[in-house]
Amino acid sequence: MSQSKSVEPASVHSRILVPQRYNRQPVISRLVSRYGLTVNIKAASLTSENDSDGWFDLELSGNPQKLTNSLSYLQGLGVNLLQLAIANQIQPNQHTLPFPNSASKLSPKDSVWLTNKWQEQFQQWISQGQTNRLRLQLCILKSYYQEPVISELVSRYGLTVNITSAILQPDTQDDGWFDLDLWGTTKQLYSSLSYLEKLGLPIWLDLSSVYNDVYDGLRLC
């Protein structure tokens, strides 16, 4: 009986430009859920207030064939692969695309208060009758730049994660900020927030509206 050979995982760096029409689509989340990849966001710039395209610098790791399929998926969507390289073999060029103004973001100095506040906010969310969709703002501390935190929300907790706004600058002393739209069961959402709390990452839940709208007919898979 022949034994199947194990396939060594591969890694690539890719800078992707996401068209504005896909700003409400969980494109990066699907790279994890559909193709089983680990996705680490190395830098990002995406604003929800205007019609400009967003961009992400990604480090993708996983099965080589699934990596190839995932890149074909991105190209099929019309997502531009501005730069593609085998991980750790070349140095990425300096970023020339502008980052959004982060003046309206929450200050990282409130991280302890935010980390302890989310459970009270979560109970408010439940009291509103919400069971599937949760919006939040997540601060990625600079010490976690090398960790695939958002990818873990998909692979470990089975959530669908849409990034609606992002600012993450490479090689700086600044923290990164992500506005996330999460889809999952109440248990999945609570567990994922507990995971973020254990990491010590500040979380601010958006309870400004009742989220019982249909998510653009999106199939959550």
Disulfide bonds with the S-S distance in Angstrom:
none
